[in-house]
Amino acid sequence: MTYCLGIVTSDGLVLAADSRTNAGVDYISTYRKLYNFSKLGQRTLLLCTSGNLAITQSVVHALQRDLKADADETLHTLPTMYDVACYVGSKIREAVARERPWLEKDRIDFSCNCLLGGQLMGDEPELFLIYTQGNCIQATRETPFLQIGETKYGKPILDRILNYETLVEDAAKCALLSIDSTMKSNISVGPPIDLIMYKANSFEVSHQLQLRVGDRYLVEIRKRWEVALRDAFNHMPDIDWECHMHQPQDEVYLD
């Protein structure tokens, strides 16, 4: 399993991903899931992948091959982020069509999803979720984040903290806490954690890091977040049992 997260605000973009692809009693494998396809000074393009590893690696290879061959249609030639998302989707469809019969024969899940975030000159930063079928949806001002993989454990903090006006530095912290909350609850998600923060209109990826197991910052934010949550819980008012016991209630009849 995996967990990848994309956040878009008026201030920029954040993309983050864990690196764990399999977890068991005696076997854990890690593979990179966050890729930078940017063209310095012209366009920023960041891609997160989840799902069948053979399919996603095939898609990434196809994207790189077209760039190397200077094909007519590449990540660096398409005029809008939506066109780029559809192009990535076409590469997913090609890989799935090629491999699906053999994977289905052995009952292997061939599904995959991608997050595409970026900015083209003259446009605002944009974020897309691309499905196995090759179609996509776009993050909006009302919903400025998209997730793929093991999404449920890291979603509450995003719902409570993020909005389209959130500073990108705060969005990056929120992304790390979201991933840490997921790691806390699900062993199939784990470090190294890759994180990219992109400032709008800079057209340069100058904030990028990888947090490995035992990283001091990762340990510190987990400790502080747990203390803050425990303190918030301790300050919650006690339940007023007496007050609620005397409120009228609808009668319930049992046969």
C-alpha positions in Angstrom: 0.0 0.0 0.0 1.0 3.6 -0.2 0.0 7.1 0.7 0.5 10.1 -1.6 -0.9 13.6 -1.1 -1.1 16.7 -3.2 -2.1 20.2 -2.0 -2.7 23.3 -4.1 -3.1 26.8 -2.7 -2.9 30.3 -4.0 0.7 30.3 -2.6 1.9 27.1 -4.4 2.0 23.4 -4.4 3.0 20.6 -2.0 3.4 16.9 -3.1 4.4 14.2 -0.6 4.7 10.4 -0.8 5.9 7.5 1.3 8.1 4.9 -0.3 6.7 1.6 1.0 5.3 -0.7 -1.5 4.9 -4.0 0.5 4.9 -4.8 4.1 5.0 -8.2 5.8 6.5 -10.0 8.8 9.9 -10.4 7.1 9.7 -8.4 3.8 9.5 -4.6 3.2 10.3 -3.0 -0.1 10.7 0.7 -0.9 10.4 2.5 -4.2 10.3 6.1 -5.2 6.8 7.4 -6.0 7.4 11.2 -6.4 8.9 12.4 -9.7 10.0 15.8 -10.9 9.5 16.5 -14.6 9.9 20.2 -14.4 11.6 22.4 -17.0 13.5 25.1 -15.2 12.1 28.6 -15.7 9.3 27.5 -17.9 7.0 24.9 -16.3 6.9 22.9 -13.0 5.5 19.3 -13.3 5.4 16.9 -10.3 4.0 13.4 -10.4 3.1 11.0 -7.6 2.2 7.3 -8.3 0.4 4.6 -6.5 -0.9 1.1 -7.3 0.6 -1.7 -9.4 4.3 -0.9 -9.4 5.0 -2.5 -12.8 2.3 -0.3 -14.4 3.4 2.9 -12.7 7.0 2.3 -13.6 6.0 1.6 -17.2 4.1 4.9 -17.3 7.1 6.9 -15.9 9.4 5.2 -18.4 7.0 6.2 -21.3 7.0 9.8 -20.1 10.8 9.9 -19.9 11.2 8.1 -23.3 9.0 10.8 -25.1 11.1 13.6 -23.5 14.4 11.9 -24.5 13.1 11.3 -28.0 11.9 14.9 -28.3 8.5 13.6 -29.4 5.9 16.0 -30.8 3.7 15.5 -27.7 5.5 15.5 -24.3 5.2 16.8 -20.8 7.1 19.9 -22.0 5.1 20.7 -25.2 1.5 20.5 -24.1 -0.2 23.9 -23.7 -2.2 23.4 -20.5 -2.1 21.4 -17.3 -5.3 19.7 -18.3 -3.7 18.6 -21.5 -0.7 17.3 -19.6 -3.1 15.3 -17.3 -4.8 13.8 -20.3 -1.5 12.9 -21.8 -0.4 11.1 -18.6 -3.8 9.4 -18.6 -3.2 8.1 -22.2 0.1 6.6 -21.0 -1.7 4.8 -18.2 -4.3 3.4 -20.6 -1.5 2.1 -22.9 0.3 0.4 -20.1 -2.9 -1.1 -18.7 -4.1 -2.3 -22.1 -0.8 -4.0 -22.7 -0.5 -5.8 -19.3 -4.1 -6.3 -18.2 -4.8 -9.7 -19.9 -1.8 -11.3 -18.2 -2.4 -9.7 -14.8 -6.1 -10.6 -14.8 -5.2 -14.2 -15.7 -3.3 -14.5 -12.4 -5.8 -12.3 -10.5 -3.3 -9.5 -10.0 -4.6 -6.0 -9.3 -3.5 -3.8 -12.2 -5.1 -0.5 -11.0 -3.0 2.6 -10.4 -3.6 6.3 -9.8 -1.4 9.4 -10.2 -1.3 12.9 -8.8 -0.1 15.5 -11.1 0.7 19.0 -9.8 2.3 21.9 -11.5 2.2 25.3 -13.1 2.7 26.5 -16.6 3.8 30.0 -17.5 0.8 32.3 -17.4 -1.4 30.0 -15.4 -2.1 29.3 -11.7 -0.8 26.2 -10.0 -3.1 23.2 -10.6 -3.5 19.7 -9.2 -5.1 16.6 -10.8 -5.9 13.1 -9.8 -5.6 10.7 -12.8 -7.3 7.3 -12.6 -6.5 3.9 -14.0 -9.0 4.5 -16.9 -7.0 7.6 -17.9 -9.6 10.2 -16.9 -9.0 12.8 -14.3 -10.4 15.3 -11.8 -9.0 18.6 -10.6 -8.6 20.0 -7.1 -10.6 23.2 -6.5 -10.6 26.2 -4.2 -13.2 24.4 -2.1 -11.2 21.1 -2.0 -7.6 22.1 -2.3 -6.1 18.6 -1.7 -6.2 15.2 -3.4 -5.0 11.8 -2.0 -4.2 8.4 -3.4 -3.5 5.1 -1.7 -4.3 4.7 2.0 -6.2 8.0 2.4 -8.5 7.7 5.4 -6.1 8.1 8.3 -4.5 11.3 7.1 -7.6 13.0 5.9 -9.0 14.5 9.1 -6.2 17.0 9.7 -6.4 18.1 6.0 -10.2 18.8 6.4 -9.7 20.8 9.5 -6.5 22.8 8.6 -6.3 23.4 4.9 -8.0 26.0 2.7 -7.0 27.6 -0.6 -5.4 30.6 1.2 -3.1 28.4 3.4 0.5 29.4 3.1 2.5 26.8 1.3 4.9 26.4 4.2 2.0 25.5 6.5 0.6 23.2 3.8 3.9 21.3 3.8 3.8 20.8 7.6 0.2 19.7 7.3 1.2 17.2 4.6 3.9 15.6 6.9 1.5 15.4 9.8 -1.1 13.7 7.5 1.5 11.1 6.4 2.7 10.6 10.0 -0.9 10.0 11.2 -1.2 7.4 8.4 2.0 5.7 9.4 0.9 5.6 13.0 -2.2 3.7 12.1 -1.1 1.6 9.1 2.1 -0.4 8.8 1.8 -0.6 5.0 2.7 3.1 4.8 6.3 4.1 5.9 9.4 6.1 5.3 11.4 7.3 3.5 9.0 10.2 3.0 9.6 12.4 -0.1 8.3 16.0 0.1 8.4 18.8 -2.4 7.2 22.4 -1.8 6.8 24.7 -4.7 6.3 28.4 -4.5 3.9 29.8 -7.1 5.4 31.6 -10.1 9.0 30.6 -9.1 9.2 27.9 -11.8 11.9 26.3 -9.7 11.8 23.4 -7.3 14.0 24.7 -4.6 12.4 23.0 -1.5 12.8 19.2 -1.7 13.7 16.6 1.0 13.6 13.0 2.0 12.9 11.9 5.6 14.2 8.5 6.5 13.5 6.2 9.4 14.5 7.9 12.7 14.9 11.3 11.1 15.0 13.8 14.0 12.4 16.2 12.4 10.0 13.3 11.8 10.4 12.1 15.3 10.0 15.7 16.7 6.8 16.5 14.8 5.2 13.2 15.8 6.1 13.8 19.5 4.8 17.4 19.5 1.6 16.4 17.6 0.8 13.7 20.1 1.4 16.0 23.0 -0.8 18.7 21.4 -3.6 16.2 20.8 -3.4 14.9 24.3 -3.5 18.4 25.7 -6.5 19.3 23.6 -8.3 16.2 24.7 -7.6 16.9 28.4 -9.1 20.4 27.9 -12.4 19.1 26.4 -15.3 19.7 28.8 -16.6 16.6 30.6 -19.9 15.1 29.5 -22.9 16.4 31.5 -24.6 13.1 32.1 -27.2 14.5 34.4 -28.3 17.3 32.1 -28.8 14.9 29.1 -30.4 12.2 31.1 -33.3 14.5 32.0 -33.9 15.8 28.5 -37.0 14.4 26.8 -36.4 11.6 24.4 -38.4 10.0 21.7 -40.0 6.8 23.0 -38.8 3.6 21.5 -41.2 0.6 21.3 -39.9 -2.9 20.9 -42.0 -5.7 19.6 
